[in-house]
Amino acid sequence: MRIIDRIPVQAVRITTSSAGAFPGFSPREERNLRFTDRSNRLQAEVEPAPWAPDCVQRLNAAAANGVLQLVVGDYTEPGASTKDGPCANAVLIEIDLVAGAASALSSIVGLPPIILRKSPRFESLSCPVLPRVDKSCGIDIDGVADTLRWGHPLDGRTIYKDLLVVPPHSFVVLEADRPASVVRLAESNSLRSHEALAAEQLLEAQVAAMLAAARRIPNSGTFLSLSGGLDSRAASVALLSQGNRVPCVSMAASPYSLDASIARLFCAASGLPHEIIEFRDDYVRRLPVLVQQSAALTGGVACLGQTVDLYLYSRIGTASHIRISGHLGNQVGRGGVESIAAASLNERIFSDDLRRALEQRPREPWFLPRMAHGGYAPVLFEQEVHYWSVANYMLGSSRALQLSPYADVTLIELSKEAISRDPRFSSPTRTSIRRRDLRHRMLGPPISMSFQRTILSRYGAAARDVPINWGWRARGGWSFRGSPAALRFAADAFACKMGRQYKALKKPMARLSRALGNPSELVAWQDVIKGPLRDLTCDTLLSKEIAESGLFQSVALRGVLDEHFQGRTDHHGTIVRALEIALGLASRH
């Protein structure tokens, strides 16, 4: 029985009660630790083998009479090596090799994700990647329905019946020959003092917490994912204020994209190395392979979109094994959500059981009724962040250690307090969320309420006038220097939308988009599905395995594919969601 199935070497720090920190694991090794019960005693192994047998032997010897402790994720977080309380971006796992038992403490947002595999004969824990999934792992129709409607499963589900994701702020215990126990922990009262802070004091406390988080981030082997937005910009300036000059990488469809243009201006003003990774011919040529690799890492969930990260990691040199990003900045900085989309699908391609499951899921954001009942901030940080980010975190952690200065317990608790005071979050609706997002892109969040803008104004003097998003400046006002790129972006976004909605405008709008340099779309998925991914799409969806899955009506599915690829009816949204589910099922060994 394997109790610990897969933990990427590059994502873990190991200590033992008898030997302290354990040396010998290279951060660039794409290998996984596992711990298997052999004669009522756990034994450390590594896959794929053979690899560093002496290292594994020394690890087992060091832990033979004590407890092995693994910190998975941000090992620089205060408290990451203790049981005092959950972290924001780290999981603490303790393994008693002699007793054959293990325990794990999840973070306050449930990232890195802990995945449990449960079956009558097998139970194990993996973090932060999927365990090995074979054909015996059944299908969770509710997880599939969640994913089809909202893009990801909810409530700890995956698309596989036997795989469960541990909730945030929970304690897990695994023992040989006993079912795993998962206990949700009570909220800590240690940070209630924030309630007494005045508005100005709360803002200053957020600034101090962000700078403290930036101070502990390593300054070697790192790169920062920089866009043209506020979150990654504020992260970079916070690092600069601590003397940490992290090189920046931006993803773009072309040098004319808004993100690339703004990031280039910011890095030039700040004196930071900057590289643009373009998603052009090489990416498109490699897409069929990248999609299948992505599906194996995410279980199919969001596997098309996650190929951009896979491609990014393939282009980053081996010297960089830590990725810093603006992850959580949207939620921590302004109470934003990642998506309000709910897909309307051509449901005739699905089986009767799956159609009934979809009918139970309304075509509206799933979190709105939960926020009305349980409060905006608790649902935002304990559910929306978690469910939306699991797939991205699993894929990213297989390639690099994921760090963010926003992933900090104190900063998250301060932001919860700020959100609880803000009347704009008292009755959230799709319209109010969309309105806040539009205001953010055009004008930015209110200066008096934004610790991110405060950090940029106070510590980012060199690049203070470089535009953000659609052209606004951190200290207020509009930057005319950013207007050409913003107008080009807006015109291209309009052309892409019109070309998709009106068949007669498709060709002229495509010509306009090409003339503008395609600045608004990182990947033109409508064209990609009909081009380089067409064979993979048809072969996967029409395979014998998918026909026997019980999820699809084969005749209707073939008809929808024919209508789409012959240009008679656009079924792009339905085909993409169905393809991701099918790829997840096909990735089982």
MOGIDA-V913705 format. One record per residue. RES is the residue in three letters. PSI is psi as a letter, one per 20 degrees, with the letter a starting at -180 (* if undefined). NEAR is the number of other C-alpha atoms within 8 Angstrom. Layout:
RES PSI NEAR
RES PSI NEAR
//
This chain:
MET p 9
ARG o 11
ILE g 16
ILE o 12
ASP g 14
ARG p 13
ILE o 15
PRO p 15
VAL h 13
GLN i 15
ALA j 13
VAL q 12
ARG p 9
ILE p 10
THR q 11
THR q 14
SER i 10
SER i 9
ALA j 9
GLY b 7
ALA q 8
PHE o 9
PRO r 4
GLY i 5
PHE o 7
SER p 7
PRO i 8
ARG j 8
GLU o 8
GLU m 9
ARG r 9
ASN p 11
LEU q 14
ARG q 14
PHE o 12
THR p 14
ASP o 13
ARG o 8
SER l 4
ASN k 9
ARG p 11
LEU q 14
GLN p 10
ALA p 11
GLU r 9
VAL q 12
GLU q 10
PRO q 7
ALA r 5
PRO q 7
TRP p 7
ALA l 6
PRO h 7
ASP h 6
CYS g 8
VAL h 11
GLN g 8
ARG h 8
LEU g 10
ASN h 10
ALA g 7
ALA h 11
ALA j 14
ALA h 8
ASN k 7
GLY a 12
VAL p 12
LEU p 13
GLN p 13
LEU p 11
VAL o 15
VAL p 16
GLY c 13
ASP n 12
TYR i 11
THR i 7
GLU p 11
PRO p 6
GLY i 10
ALA i 14
SER j 9
THR r 7
LYS j 8
ASP h 5
GLY r 6
PRO q 14
CYS a 15
ALA h 11
ASN k 15
ALA q 17
VAL p 16
LEU p 15
ILE p 12
GLU p 11
ILE p 11
ASP n 12
LEU h 14
VAL g 10
ALA i 8
GLY l 13
ALA q 13
ALA q 12
SER q 11
ALA q 11
LEU o 13
SER r 20
SER r 16
ILE i 14
VAL j 13
GLY j 14
LEU p 17
PRO q 16
PRO q 14
ILE p 14
ILE p 15
LEU p 12
ARG p 12
LYS p 10
SER r 7
PRO h 4
ARG j 4
PHE p 9
GLU p 13
SER r 13
LEU p 13
SER q 14
CYS p 13
PRO k 15
VAL r 16
LEU q 13
PRO r 10
ARG p 7
VAL p 9
ASP a 7
LYS h 7
SER i 4
CYS o 9
GLY a 8
ILE p 8
ASP o 12
ILE h 10
ASP h 10
GLY h 14
VAL g 13
ALA g 13
ASP g 14
THR g 14
LEU g 11
ARG g 13
TRP i 12
GLY i 10
HIS q 12
PRO r 16
LEU r 9
ASP l 7
GLY j 10
ARG q 14
THR a 14
ILE i 15
TYR p 11
LYS h 12
ASP j 10
LEU p 11
LEU q 12
VAL p 11
VAL p 13
PRO r 10
PRO q 13
HIS l 13
SER q 13
PHE p 12
VAL p 11
VAL p 11
LEU p 13
GLU q 11
ALA p 10
ASP j 4
ARG q 6
PRO q 7
ALA q 9
SER p 7
VAL o 9
VAL p 7
ARG p 9
LEU q 7
ALA q 4
GLU q 4
SER q 5
ASN j 5
SER h 5
LEU j 8
ARG i 6
SER i 7
HIS h 9
GLU h 6
ALA i 5
LEU p 9
ALA r 6
ALA g 6
GLU h 7
GLN h 8
LEU g 12
LEU g 11
GLU h 9
ALA h 9
GLN g 12
VAL g 12
ALA h 8
ALA g 11
MET g 13
LEU h 13
ALA h 8
ALA h 12
ALA h 12
ARG h 8
ARG i 8
ILE p 9
PRO q 6
ASN j 8
SER q 5
GLY k 9
THR q 13
PHE q 12
LEU p 13
SER o 12
LEU p 11
SER a 12
GLY j 14
GLY a 9
LEU h 9
ASP g 12
SER h 15
ARG g 13
ALA h 12
ALA g 14
SER g 10
VAL h 12
ALA g 13
LEU g 14
LEU h 10
SER h 9
GLN j 9
GLY j 6
ASN o 8
ARG n 8
VAL p 13
PRO q 10
CYS q 13
VAL p 12
SER q 14
MET p 13
ALA q 14
ALA h 13
SER r 12
PRO i 10
TYR i 11
SER q 15
LEU g 13
ASP g 13
ALA g 16
SER g 12
ILE g 15
ALA h 12
ARG g 9
LEU g 9
PHE g 10
CYS h 12
ALA g 8
ALA h 9
SER i 8
GLY k 6
LEU q 11
PRO q 8
HIS p 10
GLU p 7
ILE p 10
ILE o 10
GLU p 9
PHE n 14
ARG c 8
ASP g 6
ASP g 7
TYR g 9
VAL g 10
ARG h 8
ARG i 8
LEU g 11
PRO g 10
VAL g 7
LEU h 11
VAL g 11
GLN h 10
GLN g 8
SER g 15
ALA h 16
ALA h 11
LEU h 13
THR i 15
GLY k 15
GLY h 16
VAL p 13
ALA k 11
CYS h 13
LEU g 9
GLY h 6
GLN i 11
THR h 12
VAL h 8
ASP g 8
LEU g 12
TYR g 10
LEU g 10
TYR h 8
SER h 7
ARG i 7
ILE p 7
GLY r 6
THR i 6
ALA i 5
SER o 11
HIS j 13
ILE p 11
ARG p 13
ILE p 11
SER r 12
GLY k 14
HIS p 9
LEU i 11
GLY h 11
ASN g 13
GLN g 12
VAL h 13
GLY h 13
ARG j 9
GLY k 11
GLY r 10
VAL r 10
GLU h 8
SER q 4
ILE j 8
ALA q 7
ALA o 10
ALA p 9
SER o 7
LEU q 7
ASN n 7
GLU i 6
ARG i 8
ILE i 12
PHE q 11
SER r 11
ASP g 6
ASP g 7
LEU h 11
ARG g 10
ARG h 8
ALA h 11
LEU h 11
GLU h 7
GLN i 6
ARG o 9
PRO q 8
ARG l 8
GLU r 7
PRO p 10
TRP h 8
PHE i 8
LEU g 10
PRO h 7
ARG h 10
MET h 14
ALA h 11
HIS g 6
GLY j 8
GLY q 10
TYR g 13
ALA g 11
PRO g 11
VAL h 13
LEU g 13
PHE h 12
GLU i 12
GLN g 11
GLU g 12
VAL g 14
HIS g 13
TYR g 12
TRP h 9
SER i 8
VAL g 11
ALA g 12
ASN h 9
TYR h 13
MET g 15
LEU g 14
GLY h 12
SER h 13
SER i 12
ARG h 10
ALA q 12
LEU p 13
GLN o 13
LEU q 13
SER p 11
PRO i 12
TYR i 14
ALA m 13
ASP p 14
VAL g 9
THR g 8
LEU g 13
ILE g 11
GLU h 9
LEU h 12
SER h 12
LYS g 11
GLU g 10
ALA g 9
ILE h 11
SER h 11
ARG i 6
ASP o 8
PRO i 6
ARG i 6
PHE j 9
SER h 10
SER m 6
PRO p 12
THR r 7
ARG g 9
THR g 6
SER h 8
ILE g 10
ARG h 8
ARG g 8
ARG h 8
ASP g 9
LEU g 8
ARG h 10
HIS g 9
ARG h 9
MET h 10
LEU i 10
GLY r 10
PRO q 9
PRO p 6
ILE g 10
SER i 4
MET j 7
SER o 12
PHE h 11
GLN g 11
ARG h 11
THR g 11
ILE g 13
LEU g 15
SER h 11
ARG h 7
TYR i 9
GLY l 10
ALA h 8
ALA h 6
ALA k 9
ARG h 11
ASP j 8
VAL p 12
PRO q 14
ILE q 12
ASN d 14
TRP j 10
GLY i 15
TRP q 14
ARG q 13
ALA h 13
ARG j 10
GLY q 7
GLY a 7
TRP q 9
SER o 12
PHE h 7
ARG h 8
GLY i 12
SER g 10
PRO g 8
ALA h 11
ALA g 12
LEU h 8
ARG g 10
PHE g 12
ALA g 9
ALA g 8
ASP g 14
ALA h 10
PHE g 8
ALA g 12
CYS g 11
LYS g 8
MET h 11
GLY h 15
ARG h 8
GLN h 6
TYR o 8
LYS h 7
ALA h 6
LEU i 9
LYS g 11
LYS g 8
PRO h 8
MET h 12
ALA h 11
ARG g 8
LEU g 10
SER g 12
ARG h 8
ALA h 7
LEU i 10
GLY j 9
ASN l 13
PRO i 16
SER i 10
GLU p 8
LEU g 9
VAL p 7
ALA n 7
TRP h 6
GLN g 7
ASP h 7
VAL g 12
ILE h 10
LYS i 9
GLY d 7
PRO h 11
LEU j 11
ARG g 10
ASP g 7
LEU g 8
THR g 10
CYS g 9
ASP h 8
THR g 12
LEU h 12
LEU j 10
SER r 8
LYS h 6
GLU g 7
ILE h 15
ALA h 13
GLU j 6
SER i 7
GLY j 7
LEU h 10
PHE q 11
GLN o 11
SER g 9
VAL g 7
ALA h 9
LEU g 13
ARG h 9
GLY g 8
VAL g 10
LEU g 11
ASP g 8
GLU g 12
HIS g 12
PHE i 8
GLN i 6
GLY j 7
ARG g 7
THR p 6
ASP o 7
HIS k 11
HIS g 8
GLY g 8
THR g 10
ILE g 9
VAL g 8
ARG g 11
ALA h 10
LEU g 11
GLU h 14
ILE g 13
ALA h 12
LEU h 13
GLY g 15
LEU h 10
ALA i 9
SER i 12
ARG p 10
HIS * 6
//
